[in-house]
């Protein structure tokens, strides 16, 4: 019998309702989720614990998602990054130094789309 270890996802989203919604959906899909309401707290957690995926909003207080993603990939070059945002153009701007392999999921999205994208990204 092989127990598949749940992939560990770090979620950074400053909108409380959205964060709860995402955590519930990802946990239901079988992922282990740790969530924070700002980039700085999420970064502090990344420094003490490895994660397979960073799922982050872009516009947040204290440290935005792009800065968080940049620092996360400096700490762990293998971490996968997905941005969730209502501002896709910001994420796509090449001047912002977002990790190149990052995926972008534009709000609003269906939870099944999120789960599918996360599964696809982790399988890649």
C-alpha positions as CSV (number, residue, x, y, z in Angstrom):
1,X,0.0,0.0,0.0
2,X,1.5,3.3,-1.0
3,X,0.5,6.4,0.8
4,X,0.8,9.5,-1.4
5,X,2.1,12.3,0.7
6,X,-0.1,15.4,0.2
7,X,1.7,18.2,-1.7
8,X,2.4,21.1,0.6
9,X,1.0,24.4,-0.6
10,X,1.8,27.8,0.9
11,X,-1.0,30.2,0.3
12,X,-0.6,34.0,0.6
13,X,-3.9,35.9,0.1
14,X,-4.9,39.1,2.0
15,X,-8.6,38.7,1.4
16,X,-10.0,36.7,4.3
17,X,-13.0,35.2,2.5
18,X,-11.0,34.3,-0.6
19,X,-8.2,32.7,1.6
20,X,-10.7,30.6,3.5
21,X,-12.4,29.6,0.2
22,X,-9.1,28.6,-1.4
23,X,-7.9,26.7,1.7
24,X,-11.1,24.7,1.8
25,X,-11.0,23.8,-1.9
26,X,-7.4,22.8,-1.9
27,X,-7.7,20.7,1.3
28,X,-10.8,19.0,-0.1
29,X,-8.7,18.1,-3.2
30,X,-6.2,16.5,-0.8
31,X,-3.5,19.1,-0.5
32,X,-1.8,20.2,2.8
33,X,-2.3,24.0,2.9
34,X,-0.7,26.6,5.1
35,X,-2.0,30.1,4.6
36,X,-1.1,33.6,5.5
37,X,-2.8,37.0,5.0
38,X,0.4,38.8,3.8
39,X,3.6,38.1,2.0
40,X,6.0,38.8,4.8
41,X,4.5,36.1,7.1
42,X,4.4,33.7,4.2
43,X,8.1,34.4,3.5
44,X,9.0,33.8,7.1
45,X,7.3,30.4,6.9
46,X,9.1,29.5,3.7
47,X,12.4,30.1,5.5
48,X,11.7,27.3,8.1
49,X,9.6,24.8,6.1
50,X,9.8,23.6,2.5
51,X,6.7,23.7,0.2
52,X,6.1,22.3,-3.3
53,X,4.0,25.2,-4.4
54,X,3.6,28.9,-3.5
55,X,0.1,30.1,-4.4
56,X,0.0,33.9,-3.9
57,X,-2.1,36.9,-4.6
58,X,0.0,39.7,-6.2
59,X,-1.4,42.8,-4.5
60,X,-0.9,42.4,-0.7
61,X,0.3,44.6,2.2
62,X,3.8,44.3,3.6
63,X,5.3,42.3,0.7
64,X,3.6,41.8,-2.6
65,X,3.2,38.4,-4.3
66,X,5.9,39.1,-6.9
67,X,8.5,40.0,-4.3
68,X,7.4,36.9,-2.3
69,X,7.8,34.7,-5.3
70,X,11.2,36.1,-6.2
71,X,12.4,35.5,-2.6
72,X,10.8,32.0,-2.5
73,X,12.6,30.9,-5.6
74,X,15.9,32.3,-4.2
75,X,15.3,30.1,-1.1
76,X,14.2,27.1,-3.1
77,X,14.8,27.1,-6.9
78,X,12.5,24.0,-7.2
79,X,9.4,25.6,-5.7
80,X,6.5,26.1,-8.1
81,X,4.8,29.4,-8.2
82,X,1.2,30.3,-9.1
83,X,-0.2,33.9,-8.9
84,X,-3.9,34.4,-8.3
85,X,-4.8,37.9,-9.3
86,X,-7.4,40.3,-10.6
87,X,-4.4,42.1,-12.2
88,X,-3.0,39.7,-14.8
89,X,-1.2,42.6,-16.7
90,X,0.8,43.3,-13.6
91,X,2.1,39.8,-13.3
92,X,2.8,39.6,-17.0
93,X,5.0,42.7,-17.0
94,X,8.6,41.6,-17.6
95,X,10.0,44.4,-15.6
96,X,8.7,43.0,-12.3
97,X,11.1,40.1,-12.0
98,X,8.4,37.5,-11.3
99,X,9.8,34.0,-11.7
100,X,9.5,33.1,-15.4
101,X,8.0,29.7,-14.9
102,X,5.2,31.1,-12.7
103,X,1.6,30.3,-13.7
104,X,-1.1,33.0,-13.5
105,X,-4.7,32.4,-12.7
106,X,-6.9,35.4,-13.1
107,X,-9.8,36.2,-10.8
108,X,-12.6,35.3,-10.9
109,X,-12.0,31.6,-11.4
110,X,-13.8,28.4,-10.6
111,X,-12.4,26.3,-7.8
112,X,-12.1,23.3,-10.1
113,X,-10.0,25.4,-12.5
114,X,-7.7,26.3,-9.5
115,X,-7.5,22.6,-8.4
116,X,-6.8,21.5,-12.0
117,X,-4.1,24.1,-12.5
118,X,-2.4,23.2,-9.2
119,X,-2.5,19.5,-10.0
120,X,-1.1,20.2,-13.5
121,X,1.7,22.4,-12.1
122,X,2.7,20.0,-9.4
123,X,2.8,17.1,-11.9
124,X,5.0,19.0,-14.4
